[in-house]
Amino acid sequence: MRCPFCGNTETQVKDSRPAEDHVAIRRRRFCPSCGGRFTTYERVQLRDLVVVKKNNRREDFDRDKMERSIRIALQKRPLDPERIDQMISGIVRRLESMGESDIQSDKIGEIVMDALARIDTVAYVRFASVYKNFQAADDFEDFVHELRPPKSDDE
């Protein structure tokens, strides 16, 4: 592993432990050349995924890109970072186990929205507002109205 500080390729692993609910390995590394310390994560990748966009353009699936958008939706929400990591790993495992290498971007968006809806409705609405391209306050109102259970005649 190349040192991010000096570029030396002879780094040493000082500590390894399971991370992200045992779906990744966290390694603490040390560079004998510059003395730098850094962390790497090692994950199993079942297959190379390709995202098929709405305009049929294709690009490699980028876990980090998906993670950034999820973390933006979850900003300032009271969720444990480890729970967020588990959710993201679960989404990736679900995508990889679908049996297809090519996945429509709509399908990824729906899976992310489903996962967010289960853990935080505010993050769900935030993500949906970007994913569904809300243009006006009415779009939010309509979407939130769909989330609420129908009122009974007693209320």
TORZAPA-549002 format. One line per 2 residues: their letters; for each residue x, y, z of N, C-alpha, C. Coordinates in nm, 2 decimals, padded with zeros to 4 digits. Layout:
BEGIN
A	X Y Z X Y Z X Y Z | ...
***
This chain:
BEGIN
MR	00.08 -00.12 00.00 00.00 00.00 00.00 00.09 00.12 00.00 | 00.06 00.22 -00.09 00.14 00.34 -00.10 00.11 00.44 00.01
CP	00.21 00.49 00.07 00.20 00.60 00.17 00.13 00.72 00.11 | 00.02 00.77 00.17 -00.04 00.89 00.11 00.04 01.02 00.14
FC	00.14 01.01 00.23 00.22 01.13 00.26 00.35 01.14 00.18 | 00.42 01.03 00.16 00.55 01.04 00.09 00.56 00.95 -00.04
GN	00.46 00.86 -00.06 00.45 00.78 -00.18 00.53 00.65 -00.17 | 00.59 00.62 -00.05 00.67 00.50 -00.03 00.57 00.38 -00.04
TE	00.61 00.27 -00.11 00.53 00.16 -00.13 00.55 00.05 -00.03 | 00.64 00.07 00.06 00.68 -00.03 00.16 00.62 00.01 00.30
TQ	00.48 00.01 00.31 00.42 00.04 00.44 00.40 -00.08 00.52 | 00.38 -00.07 00.65 00.36 -00.18 00.74 00.22 -00.17 00.80
VK	00.16 -00.29 00.82 00.03 -00.30 00.89 00.06 -00.31 01.04 | 00.01 -00.22 01.12 00.03 -00.23 01.26 -00.08 -00.29 01.34
DS	-00.20 -00.28 01.28 -00.32 -00.33 01.35 -00.43 -00.36 01.25 | -00.50 -00.47 01.26 -00.62 -00.51 01.18 -00.73 -00.55 01.27
RP	-00.85 -00.50 01.23 -00.97 -00.54 01.30 -01.09 -00.53 01.21 | -01.19 -00.61 01.24 -01.32 -00.60 01.16 -01.38 -00.47 01.18
AE	-01.45 -00.42 01.07 -01.52 -00.30 01.07 -01.65 -00.31 01.00 | -01.74 -00.22 01.01 -01.87 -00.22 00.94 -01.94 -00.35 00.96
DH	-01.96 -00.39 01.08 -02.03 -00.51 01.11 -01.97 -00.63 01.04 | -01.84 -00.64 01.04 -01.76 -00.75 00.99 -01.77 -00.77 00.84
VA	-01.80 -00.66 00.76 -01.80 -00.67 00.62 -01.68 -00.60 00.56 | -01.60 -00.55 00.65 -01.47 -00.48 00.60 -01.36 -00.50 00.71
IR	-01.24 -00.48 00.67 -01.13 -00.49 00.76 -01.06 -00.35 00.77 | -01.05 -00.30 00.89 -00.98 -00.17 00.91 -00.83 -00.20 00.94
RR	-00.74 -00.14 00.87 -00.60 -00.16 00.89 -00.53 -00.03 00.92 | -00.46 -00.03 01.04 -00.38 00.09 01.07 -00.24 00.06 01.01
RF	-00.19 00.15 00.94 -00.06 00.14 00.87 00.04 00.24 00.91 | 00.16 00.21 00.89 00.28 00.29 00.93 00.38 00.29 00.82
CP	00.43 00.41 00.79 00.53 00.42 00.68 00.67 00.44 00.75 | 00.76 00.34 00.73 00.89 00.36 00.79 00.97 00.47 00.73
SC	00.94 00.51 00.61 01.02 00.61 00.54 00.99 00.75 00.61 | 00.86 00.79 00.62 00.84 00.92 00.67 00.77 00.92 00.81
GG	00.74 00.81 00.86 00.68 00.80 01.00 00.53 00.82 01.00 | 00.47 00.84 00.88 00.33 00.87 00.87 00.24 00.75 00.91
RF	00.13 00.78 00.97 00.03 00.67 01.01 -00.10 00.70 00.93 | -00.17 00.59 00.88 -00.29 00.61 00.81 -00.37 00.48 00.82
TT	-00.50 00.50 00.79 -00.60 00.38 00.80 -00.65 00.35 00.66 | -00.66 00.22 00.63 -00.72 00.17 00.51 -00.83 00.07 00.55
YE	-00.92 00.06 00.45 -01.03 -00.04 00.47 -01.03 -00.13 00.35 | -01.06 -00.26 00.38 -01.06 -00.36 00.28 -01.20 -00.42 00.28
RV	-01.27 -00.42 00.16 -01.40 -00.48 00.15 -01.41 -00.58 00.05 | -01.50 -00.68 00.06 -01.52 -00.78 -00.04 -01.61 -00.71 -00.15
QL	-01.57 -00.73 -00.27 -01.65 -00.68 -00.39 -01.69 -00.81 -00.47 | -01.82 -00.83 -00.47 -01.87 -00.95 -00.54 -01.86 -00.94 -00.69
RD	-01.89 -00.82 -00.74 -01.88 -00.80 -00.89 -01.86 -00.66 -00.92 | -01.81 -00.63 -01.04 -01.80 -00.49 -01.08 -01.94 -00.44 -01.13
LV	-01.99 -00.34 -01.07 -02.12 -00.29 -01.10 -02.11 -00.17 -01.20 | -02.20 -00.16 -01.29 -02.21 -00.05 -01.38 -02.35 00.02 -01.37
VV	-02.35 00.15 -01.35 -02.47 00.22 -01.34 -02.52 00.27 -01.47 | -02.64 00.24 -01.51 -02.70 00.28 -01.63 -02.79 00.40 -01.60
KK	-02.75 00.52 -01.65 -02.82 00.65 -01.62 -02.95 00.65 -01.70 | -03.03 00.75 -01.67 -03.16 00.77 -01.74 -03.14 00.79 -01.89
NN	-03.02 00.86 -01.93 -03.00 00.89 -02.07 -02.92 00.77 -02.13 | -02.91 00.66 -02.07 -02.84 00.54 -02.11 -02.69 00.55 -02.11
RR	-02.64 00.66 -02.05 -02.49 00.66 -02.03 -02.46 00.57 -01.92 | -02.34 00.51 -01.93 -02.30 00.41 -01.84 -02.17 00.46 -01.76
ED	-02.17 00.43 -01.63 -02.05 00.46 -01.56 -02.03 00.36 -01.45 | -01.90 00.34 -01.40 -01.88 00.24 -01.30 -01.95 00.29 -01.17
FD	-02.00 00.19 -01.09 -02.06 00.22 -00.97 -01.96 00.28 -00.87 | -01.99 00.39 -00.80 -01.89 00.45 -00.71 -01.96 00.45 -00.57
RD	-01.91 00.36 -00.49 -01.97 00.35 -00.35 -01.95 00.48 -00.28 | -01.84 00.55 -00.30 -01.81 00.68 -00.23 -01.91 00.78 -00.27
KM	-01.95 00.79 -00.40 -02.04 00.89 -00.44 -02.18 00.86 -00.38 | -02.22 00.74 -00.37 -02.35 00.70 -00.31 -02.34 00.74 -00.16
ER	-02.23 00.71 -00.10 -02.21 00.73 00.05 -02.22 00.88 00.08 | -02.16 00.96 -00.01 -02.16 01.11 00.01 -02.31 01.16 00.01
SI	-02.38 01.12 -00.09 -02.52 01.17 -00.10 -02.60 01.12 00.02 | -02.58 01.00 00.07 -02.65 00.95 00.18 -02.61 01.04 00.31
RI	-02.48 01.06 00.32 -02.44 01.14 00.44 -02.49 01.28 00.43 | -02.50 01.34 00.32 -02.56 01.47 00.30 -02.70 01.47 00.35
AL	-02.78 01.37 00.31 -02.92 01.36 00.36 -02.93 01.34 00.51 | -02.83 01.28 00.57 -02.83 01.25 00.71 -02.76 01.35 00.80
QK	-02.71 01.46 00.73 -02.64 01.56 00.81 -02.73 01.61 00.93 | -02.66 01.62 01.04 -02.72 01.67 01.16 -02.84 01.59 01.21
RP	-02.85 01.47 01.17 -02.95 01.38 01.22 -02.89 01.29 01.33 | -02.96 01.26 01.43 -02.91 01.18 01.55 -02.89 01.03 01.52
LD	-02.81 01.00 01.43 -02.78 00.86 01.40 -02.64 00.82 01.43 | -02.62 00.70 01.48 -02.48 00.65 01.51 -02.41 00.63 01.38
PE	-02.29 00.68 01.36 -02.21 00.66 01.24 -02.20 00.52 01.20 | -02.19 00.43 01.30 -02.17 00.29 01.27 -02.30 00.23 01.20
RI	-02.41 00.28 01.24 -02.54 00.24 01.18 -02.55 00.28 01.04 | -02.50 00.40 01.01 -02.50 00.46 00.88 -02.41 00.37 00.79
DQ	-02.29 00.33 00.84 -02.20 00.25 00.77 -02.26 00.11 00.74 | -02.33 00.06 00.84 -02.40 -00.07 00.82 -02.50 -00.06 00.71
MI	-02.58 00.05 00.71 -02.68 00.07 00.61 -02.62 00.08 00.47 | -02.51 00.15 00.45 -02.45 00.17 00.32 -02.39 00.03 00.28
SG	-02.33 -00.04 00.37 -02.28 -00.17 00.33 -02.39 -00.27 00.29 | -02.50 -00.26 00.36 -02.62 -00.34 00.32 -02.67 -00.31 00.18
IV	-02.67 -00.18 00.15 -02.72 -00.13 00.02 -02.63 -00.19 -00.09 | -02.50 -00.18 -00.07 -02.40 -00.23 -00.17 -02.41 -00.38 -00.18
RR	-02.43 -00.45 -00.07 -02.44 -00.60 -00.08 -02.57 -00.63 -00.15 | -02.68 -00.56 -00.13 -02.80 -00.58 -00.20 -02.78 -00.56 -00.35
LE	-02.71 -00.46 -00.39 -02.69 -00.43 -00.53 -02.60 -00.54 -00.59 | -02.50 -00.58 -00.52 -02.41 -00.68 -00.58 -02.48 -00.82 -00.59
SM	-02.57 -00.85 -00.50 -02.64 -00.98 -00.50 -02.76 -00.98 -00.59 | -02.79 -00.88 -00.66 -02.90 -00.87 -00.75 -02.88 -00.96 -00.87
GE	-02.76 -01.00 -00.90 -02.73 -01.09 -01.01 -02.70 -01.02 -01.14 | -02.71 -00.90 -01.14 -02.68 -00.82 -01.26 -02.56 -00.73 -01.24
SD	-02.48 -00.71 -01.35 -02.37 -00.62 -01.34 -02.42 -00.48 -01.37 | -02.51 -00.47 -01.46 -02.57 -00.34 -01.50 -02.69 -00.31 -01.42
IQ	-02.69 -00.19 -01.35 -02.80 -00.16 -01.26 -02.85 -00.02 -01.30 | -02.98 -00.01 -01.32 -03.04 00.12 -01.35 -03.03 00.22 -01.24
SD	-02.99 00.35 -01.26 -02.98 00.44 -01.16 -03.11 00.46 -01.08 | -03.22 00.44 -01.14 -03.35 00.45 -01.07 -03.36 00.35 -00.96
KI	-03.31 00.23 -00.99 -03.32 00.12 -00.90 -03.23 00.15 -00.77 | -03.11 00.20 -00.80 -03.02 00.24 -00.69 -03.09 00.34 -00.60
GE	-03.15 00.45 -00.66 -03.22 00.55 -00.59 -03.33 00.50 -00.51 | -03.41 00.40 -00.56 -03.52 00.34 -00.49 -03.47 00.26 -00.37
IV	-03.36 00.19 -00.39 -03.31 00.11 -00.28 -03.25 00.20 -00.17 | -03.19 00.31 -00.20 -03.14 00.41 -00.10 -03.26 00.47 -00.03
MD	-03.36 00.51 -00.10 -03.48 00.57 -00.04 -03.54 00.47 00.06 | -03.55 00.35 00.02 -03.61 00.25 00.10 -03.53 00.23 00.23
AL	-03.40 00.23 00.22 -03.31 00.22 00.34 -03.33 00.34 00.43 | -03.33 00.46 00.37 -03.34 00.58 00.45 -03.48 00.59 00.52
AR	-03.58 00.55 00.45 -03.72 00.55 00.51 -03.72 00.47 00.63 | -03.65 00.36 00.64 -03.65 00.27 00.75 -03.58 00.33 00.87
ID	-03.48 00.42 00.85 -03.40 00.47 00.97 -03.42 00.62 01.00 | -03.47 00.70 00.91 -03.49 00.84 00.94 -03.57 00.91 00.83
TV	-03.69 00.95 00.87 -03.79 01.00 00.77 -03.74 01.14 00.72 | -03.67 01.22 00.80 -03.62 01.35 00.76 -03.52 01.33 00.65
AY	-03.42 01.24 00.67 -03.32 01.21 00.57 -03.39 01.15 00.44 | -03.49 01.07 00.46 -03.57 01.02 00.35 -03.62 01.13 00.26
VR	-03.69 01.23 00.32 -03.75 01.34 00.25 -03.64 01.43 00.18 | -03.53 01.45 00.26 -03.41 01.52 00.20 -03.36 01.46 00.07
FA	-03.33 01.33 00.08 -03.28 01.25 -00.03 -03.38 01.25 -00.15 | -03.51 01.23 -00.11 -03.61 01.23 -00.22 -03.63 01.36 -00.29
SV	-03.61 01.47 -00.22 -03.62 01.60 -00.28 -03.52 01.62 -00.39 | -03.40 01.56 -00.38 -03.30 01.57 -00.48 -03.32 01.46 -00.59
YK	-03.35 01.34 -00.54 -03.37 01.23 -00.63 -03.49 01.25 -00.72 | -03.59 01.30 -00.67 -03.72 01.32 -00.74 -03.72 01.46 -00.80
NF	-03.62 01.54 -00.78 -03.60 01.67 -00.84 -03.72 01.76 -00.81 | -03.75 01.78 -00.68 -03.86 01.87 -00.64 -03.83 02.01 -00.69
QA	-03.93 02.08 -00.74 -03.91 02.21 -00.80 -03.98 02.32 -00.71 | -04.08 02.28 -00.63 -04.15 02.38 -00.56 -04.19 02.33 -00.42
AD	-04.24 02.42 -00.33 -04.28 02.37 -00.20 -04.39 02.27 -00.21 | -04.48 02.29 -00.31 -04.59 02.19 -00.33 -04.54 02.05 -00.34
DF	-04.43 02.03 -00.41 -04.37 01.90 -00.43 -04.34 01.84 -00.29 | -04.28 01.91 -00.20 -04.25 01.87 -00.07 -04.38 01.83 00.00
ED	-04.48 01.92 00.00 -04.61 01.90 00.06 -04.67 01.77 00.02 | -04.68 01.75 -00.11 -04.74 01.63 -00.17 -04.67 01.51 -00.12
FV	-04.53 01.51 -00.12 -04.45 01.39 -00.09 -04.48 01.36 00.06 | -04.47 01.46 00.15 -04.49 01.44 00.29 -04.63 01.39 00.32
HE	-04.73 01.45 00.24 -04.87 01.40 00.26 -04.88 01.25 00.23 | -04.81 01.20 00.14 -04.81 01.06 00.11 -04.75 00.98 00.22
LR	-04.66 01.03 00.30 -04.59 00.96 00.41 -04.69 00.94 00.53 | -04.77 01.04 00.55 -04.86 01.04 00.66 -04.97 00.93 00.64
PP	-05.00 00.86 00.75 -05.11 00.77 00.75 -05.24 00.84 00.73 | -05.34 00.78 00.66 -05.47 00.85 00.64 -05.54 00.87 00.78
KS	-05.60 00.99 00.80 -05.67 01.02 00.92 -05.80 00.94 00.92 | -05.83 00.90 01.04 -05.96 00.83 01.06 -06.07 00.94 01.07
DD	-06.20 00.90 01.07 -06.31 00.99 01.08 -06.32 01.05 01.22 | -06.25 00.98 01.32 -06.26 01.02 01.46 -06.18 01.15 01.48
E	-06.08 01.18 01.40 -05.98 01.29 01.42 -06.03 01.42 01.37
***
